């Protein structure tokens, strides 16, 4: 139930002039997550080139890749806004 009570506070972070506490930590985590996703994608391609087969058809890999890219794009967009007080939706205050 505490999760639902924190939603308004989270939405406040999207207003211009507001940012999450310890934004440097969150930015570093976002960068690390992007690096891990890129590394995993690279390892799948390299593994396939060396004969390791994941038993996934091309359509499934395409859909999985598209989903991962979409998720990373959404998270990156959110993190850019909530970790900087210089961007965001005008608050009207």
DAPERA-V447522 format. One record per residue. N is the residue number from 1. RES is the residue in three letters. PHI is phi in radians with two decimals (* if undefined). D_FIRST is the distance of its C-alpha to the first C-alpha in whole Angstrom. Layout:
n = <N & N>
res = <RES & RES>
phi = <PHI & PHI>
d_first = <D_FIRST & D_FIRST>
This chain:
n = <1 & 2 & 3 & 4 & 5 & 6 & 7 & 8 & 9 & 10 & 11 & 12 & 13 & 14 & 15 & 16 & 17 & 18 & 19 & 20 & 21 & 22 & 23 & 24 & 25 & 26 & 27 & 28 & 29 & 30 & 31 & 32 & 33 & 34 & 35 & 36 & 37 & 38 & 39 & 40 & 41 & 42 & 43 & 44 & 45 & 46 & 47 & 48 & 49 & 50 & 51 & 52 & 53 & 54 & 55 & 56 & 57 & 58 & 59 & 60 & 61 & 62 & 63 & 64 & 65 & 66 & 67 & 68 & 69 & 70 & 71 & 72 & 73 & 74 & 75 & 76 & 77 & 78 & 79 & 80 & 81 & 82 & 83 & 84 & 85 & 86 & 87 & 88 & 89 & 90 & 91 & 92 & 93>
res = <UNK & UNK & UNK & UNK & UNK & UNK & UNK & UNK & UNK & UNK & UNK & UNK & UNK & UNK & UNK & UNK & UNK & UNK & UNK & UNK & UNK & UNK & UNK & UNK & UNK & UNK & UNK & UNK & UNK & UNK & UNK & UNK & UNK & UNK & UNK & UNK & UNK & UNK & UNK & UNK & UNK & UNK & UNK & UNK & UNK & UNK & UNK & UNK & UNK & UNK & UNK & UNK & UNK & UNK & UNK & UNK & UNK & UNK & UNK & UNK & UNK & UNK & UNK & UNK & UNK & UNK & UNK & UNK & UNK & UNK & UNK & UNK & UNK & UNK & UNK & UNK & UNK & UNK & UNK & UNK & UNK & UNK & UNK & UNK & UNK & UNK & UNK & UNK & UNK & UNK & UNK & UNK & UNK>
phi = <* & -1.12 & -1.05 & -1.18 & -1.26 & -1.53 & -1.06 & -1.03 & -1.14 & -1.13 & -1.15 & -1.07 & -1.16 & -1.43 & -1.43 & -1.04 & 1.62 & -1.94 & -2.70 & -1.27 & -1.11 & 0.78 & -1.09 & -1.08 & -1.09 & -1.15 & -1.14 & -1.10 & -1.14 & -1.13 & -1.09 & -1.11 & -1.10 & -1.05 & -1.14 & -1.15 & -1.09 & -1.11 & -1.11 & -1.09 & -1.07 & -1.15 & -1.11 & -1.11 & -1.15 & -1.11 & -1.04 & -1.12 & -1.16 & -1.64 & 1.66 & -1.44 & -1.89 & -1.46 & 1.05 & -2.03 & -1.35 & -1.00 & -1.14 & -1.15 & -1.08 & -1.11 & -1.13 & -1.10 & -1.08 & -1.10 & -1.14 & -1.13 & -1.08 & -1.10 & -1.11 & -1.11 & -1.11 & -1.12 & -1.10 & -1.08 & -1.07 & -1.09 & -1.13 & -1.10 & -1.34 & -1.37 & -1.82 & -2.43 & -1.46 & -1.59 & -2.21 & 2.42 & -1.38 & -0.97 & -1.44 & 1.32 & -1.37>
d_first = <0 & 4 & 5 & 6 & 7 & 9 & 11 & 13 & 14 & 15 & 17 & 19 & 20 & 22 & 24 & 28 & 28 & 25 & 24 & 22 & 23 & 25 & 26 & 29 & 26 & 24 & 28 & 29 & 26 & 27 & 30 & 30 & 28 & 31 & 33 & 32 & 31 & 35 & 36 & 35 & 36 & 40 & 40 & 39 & 42 & 44 & 43 & 45 & 48 & 49 & 48 & 45 & 43 & 40 & 41 & 39 & 41 & 41 & 39 & 36 & 37 & 37 & 34 & 32 & 33 & 32 & 29 & 29 & 31 & 28 & 25 & 27 & 28 & 25 & 23 & 27 & 26 & 23 & 24 & 27 & 26 & 23 & 25 & 28 & 29 & 32 & 30 & 27 & 27 & 29 & 27 & 30 & 30>
